[in-house]
Amino acid sequence: MIMVEGEVSGKIYREPFSKGVLARSLTRAEMDPNKAYEFASQIEDHLRKEGIKVINLDDLIGIVRGKLKREDEEIAEKYRLWRSIRKCREPLIILIGGASGVGTSSIAFEVANRLGIRNMTSTDIIREVMRKMVSKELLPTIFESSYTAYKSLRIPPPPELDEVLIGFRDHVDTVSVGVEAVIERALKEGISIVIEGVHIVPGFINEELVNKHNVAMFVLTLQDEEVHRGRFYSRCRQLWARRPLKRYMNYFGAIRRTHKYFESQAQKYDIPVIENIDVTTTIDFIIETLTKTYGSDEDVRETES
């Protein structure tokens, strides 16, 4: 049996080499699952031929990366990026915002899966929890959708102001309290998490939290209105969907106004904006951006291969 030796909190540990664990890490670098298992088997055969009984985790990773570079440089680079993030001491908090329909939930799921982050939540769920804690009379706007929150404003805004955006800001400002609580809890407990939704708006979450090196925010957009509209058709055609297409289409103009507001806020607070047309391109951009601020030498810790 081949043993892999690593270190956690200054203590040395050993565990059996696992083709399954290695293959899973390779699939997160976008290698085909069958090819990943075959590659992991080749690594195991190499170690056996070399007569290796115990191998340091860093040495094993070096062998994997060397062989990957010879076979597929793109996968090798993605594996390197994945490893640099996985080796960090601090929990990683990823915030993905955008107007309704731009794909925040889909991208959040894929990013969490790629990075092996087990915790993910939406701001809609946070809003639902908050709805159970307060009355509609106390916080009326959160009982509406983000793009119809203006209907519950206690005091109608002056005609020269955009009532949709005023309602939206009030709605987001309220839910941001719950979002901050989730972020603070994750940081305190050392839990990595991806949080997505229409309430992840630059400028509304405590600046001290957002500026932490292990908290990253991204905004997704769709410049083409027809592409954006088409996402709602795609979402609502699923048999299990409970979201009425007609409602989205009736308020599509309001949704686009919140979309533009996301862009302006992202520009104001220097938050990356991603045109979410291609899922792979969006995910690659997020991961590459993360490695620029998260995953430095002082953050590194040892994890599984």
C-alpha positions in Angstrom: 0.0 0.0 0.0 1.3 3.5 -0.9 0.9 6.0 1.8 0.7 9.8 1.3 2.4 11.9 4.0 1.2 15.5 4.8 1.1 18.0 7.5 -1.8 19.8 9.2 -1.2 22.3 12.0 2.4 21.2 12.5 1.4 17.5 12.8 2.4 14.8 10.3 -0.2 12.4 9.1 -0.3 9.5 6.7 -3.2 8.2 4.6 -3.5 5.6 1.8 -3.0 6.9 -1.7 -6.5 7.1 -3.3 -7.1 7.0 -7.1 -10.6 8.2 -6.4 -9.5 11.3 -4.5 -6.9 12.2 -7.2 -9.4 11.6 -10.0 -12.0 13.8 -8.3 -9.5 16.7 -8.0 -8.6 16.3 -11.7 -12.3 16.5 -12.7 -12.4 19.8 -10.9 -9.7 20.9 -13.3 -12.2 20.0 -16.1 -10.7 16.6 -17.0 -13.1 14.0 -18.3 -14.0 11.7 -15.4 -13.0 8.5 -17.2 -9.7 10.1 -18.3 -9.2 11.4 -14.8 -9.5 7.9 -13.3 -7.2 6.5 -16.0 -4.7 9.2 -15.3 -4.8 8.5 -11.5 -4.2 4.8 -12.3 -1.1 5.8 -14.3 0.2 7.8 -11.3 -0.3 4.8 -9.1 1.5 2.5 -11.5 4.4 5.0 -11.7 4.7 5.0 -7.9 4.6 1.2 -7.7 7.3 0.9 -10.4 9.5 3.3 -8.5 9.1 1.2 -5.4 7.6 4.1 -3.5 5.9 3.1 -0.2 5.6 6.6 1.3 5.4 9.9 -0.6 5.2 13.4 0.6 2.0 15.2 -0.6 4.0 18.0 -2.2 6.1 15.5 -4.1 3.0 13.7 -5.3 1.5 16.9 -6.5 4.7 17.7 -8.3 4.5 14.3 -10.1 0.9 14.9 -11.1 1.6 18.4 -12.4 4.6 17.3 -14.3 2.7 14.5 -16.1 -0.2 16.8 -16.7 2.0 19.4 -18.4 3.2 16.8 -20.8 -0.3 15.6 -21.6 -2.5 18.7 -21.5 -1.1 22.1 -20.5 -4.6 23.7 -20.2 -5.7 21.1 -17.6 -2.3 21.4 -15.9 -2.8 25.1 -15.5 -6.4 24.7 -14.2 -5.2 22.0 -11.7 -2.4 24.4 -10.5 -5.0 27.2 -9.9 -7.3 24.7 -8.1 -4.5 23.5 -5.9 -3.4 27.1 -5.0 -6.9 27.8 -3.7 -7.4 24.5 -2.0 -4.1 24.9 0.0 -5.2 28.1 1.9 -5.6 28.3 5.6 -8.5 30.8 5.6 -12.1 30.0 4.5 -13.0 31.3 1.1 -16.2 33.4 0.8 -17.4 33.9 -2.8 -20.2 36.4 -3.4 -21.9 36.3 -6.9 -24.4 39.0 -7.6 -26.5 40.0 -10.6 -30.0 40.9 -11.7 -32.6 38.3 -11.9 -32.0 35.9 -14.8 -28.3 36.5 -15.5 -27.3 33.1 -14.1 -25.9 33.6 -10.6 -27.3 30.4 -9.2 -26.0 28.3 -12.0 -22.5 29.8 -11.8 -22.4 29.6 -8.0 -23.2 25.9 -8.2 -20.4 25.3 -10.8 -17.9 27.3 -8.9 -18.6 25.6 -5.7 -18.3 22.2 -7.4 -15.1 23.1 -9.1 -13.5 24.3 -5.9 -14.9 21.6 -3.7 -16.8 24.0 -1.6 -19.6 22.2 0.2 -21.6 25.2 1.3 -23.7 27.3 -0.9 -26.8 29.5 -0.3 -28.8 32.1 -2.1 -29.9 35.5 -0.9 -33.5 34.5 -1.6 -33.2 31.9 1.1 -31.8 34.5 3.5 -34.7 36.8 2.6 -37.2 34.0 3.3 -35.7 33.5 6.8 -35.9 37.2 7.4 -39.6 37.2 6.3 -40.3 34.7 9.1 -38.7 37.0 11.7 -40.4 40.3 11.0 -43.8 41.4 10.0 -44.8 42.7 6.6 -45.8 46.0 8.3 -42.3 46.5 9.7 -40.3 45.7 6.5 -42.8 45.7 3.6 -40.3 45.8 0.7 -38.7 42.4 1.5 -42.1 40.7 1.0 -42.0 41.8 -2.7 -39.5 40.6 -5.4 -36.4 42.8 -5.7 -37.8 44.3 -8.9 -41.3 45.0 -7.5 -40.2 46.2 -4.1 -41.2 49.8 -5.1 -44.8 48.7 -4.8 -44.4 48.5 -1.0 -42.6 51.8 -0.4 -44.2 53.6 2.5 -43.6 57.0 0.9 -43.8 57.3 -2.9 -40.6 58.8 -4.3 -40.7 62.1 -6.2 -41.6 61.8 -9.9 -38.1 62.7 -11.0 -36.6 59.7 -9.2 -36.6 56.0 -10.4 -39.1 54.3 -8.1 -37.9 50.8 -9.2 -34.3 51.5 -8.1 -35.4 53.2 -4.9 -37.5 50.1 -4.0 -34.7 47.8 -5.1 -32.1 49.6 -2.9 -34.4 49.5 0.1 -35.0 45.8 -0.5 -31.3 45.0 -0.9 -30.3 47.1 2.0 -32.5 45.1 4.3 -31.5 41.7 3.1 -27.8 42.7 3.2 -28.1 42.5 7.0 -28.8 38.8 6.7 -26.0 38.4 4.1 -23.5 40.0 6.4 -24.5 37.7 9.2 -23.9 34.6 7.0 -20.5 36.0 6.0 -19.5 36.8 9.5 -20.5 33.3 10.7 -18.6 31.6 7.9 -15.5 33.6 8.8 -15.8 32.8 12.5 -16.4 29.1 12.0 -13.8 28.8 9.2 -16.4 27.6 6.6 -15.9 28.3 2.9 -19.2 29.2 1.2 -20.6 30.6 -2.1 -23.4 33.1 -1.7 -25.3 34.2 -4.8 -28.3 36.3 -5.6 -29.8 39.7 -6.5 -29.0 41.1 -3.1 -25.2 40.8 -3.6 -24.8 44.4 -4.7 -21.5 46.3 -4.5 -21.7 49.0 -1.9 -24.4 47.4 0.3 -22.3 44.9 2.2 -20.0 46.1 5.0 -16.8 47.3 3.3 -14.7 45.8 6.1 -16.0 42.4 5.2 -15.8 42.7 1.4 -12.2 44.0 1.6 -10.9 40.9 3.4 -8.4 39.0 1.2 -10.5 35.8 1.4 -13.9 37.4 0.6 -14.4 37.9 -3.2 -17.3 39.6 -5.0 -18.3 39.3 -8.6 -21.2 40.7 -10.7 -22.6 38.9 -13.6 -24.2 40.7 -16.6 -25.9 40.0 -19.9 -25.6 43.0 -22.2 -27.9 41.6 -24.9 -31.5 42.1 -23.7 -32.7 39.2 -25.9 -30.2 36.8 -24.5 -31.3 37.9 -21.0 -34.9 37.5 -21.9 -34.1 34.0 -23.3 -32.7 32.9 -20.0 -36.1 33.3 -18.4 -37.7 31.1 -21.1 -35.0 28.5 -20.4 -35.5 28.7 -16.7 -39.3 28.5 -16.7 -39.6 25.6 -19.2 -38.5 23.1 -16.6 -41.3 21.0 -15.3 -40.3 21.5 -11.7 -40.0 25.3 -12.1 -42.4 27.3 -9.9 -41.5 30.7 -11.3 -44.1 32.1 -13.7 -42.6 33.3 -17.1 -45.4 35.9 -17.5 -44.4 37.7 -14.3 -40.8 38.0 -15.5 -41.8 39.3 -18.9 -44.2 41.8 -17.4 -41.4 43.2 -15.2 -38.6 42.7 -17.6 -38.1 46.5 -18.0 -37.7 46.8 -14.2 -35.3 43.9 -14.1 -33.1 45.5 -16.8 -33.0 48.7 -14.7 -31.7 46.8 -11.8 -29.2 45.2 -14.2 -27.8 48.6 -15.1 -27.7 49.6 -11.5 -25.5 46.5 -10.8 -23.1 47.5 -13.5 -22.8 51.1 -12.2 -22.3 50.0 -8.6 -19.7 47.4 -9.7 -17.8 50.1 -11.6 -18.0 52.5 -8.6 -16.6 50.0 -6.1 -14.2 48.3 -8.6 -15.9 44.9 -8.5 -15.2 42.5 -11.4 -18.1 42.4 -14.0 -18.4 39.2 -16.0 -20.4 38.9 -19.2 -22.0 35.6 -18.5 -22.5 34.1 -21.9 -20.3 31.0 -21.6 -20.3 29.1 -18.3 -16.7 27.8 -18.7 -15.3 31.2 -19.5 -17.1 32.8 -16.5 -15.9 30.1 -14.1 -12.3 30.3 -15.4 -12.3 34.0 -14.9 -13.6 33.7 -11.3 -11.0 31.1 -10.4 -8.1 33.0 -12.1 -9.2 36.2 -10.3 -9.3 34.4 -6.9 -5.8 33.2 -7.2 -4.6 36.8 -7.5 -5.8 37.8 -4.0 -6.3 34.4 -2.4 -3.7 31.6 -2.3 -0.5 33.4 -1.5 2.3 31.6 0.3 1.3 32.9 3.7 -2.2 31.5 3.2 -1.1 28.0 2.3 -2.0 24.9 4.2 -1.8 21.2 3.2 -4.9 19.4 1.9 -5.7 16.2 0.0 -4.4 15.7 -3.5 
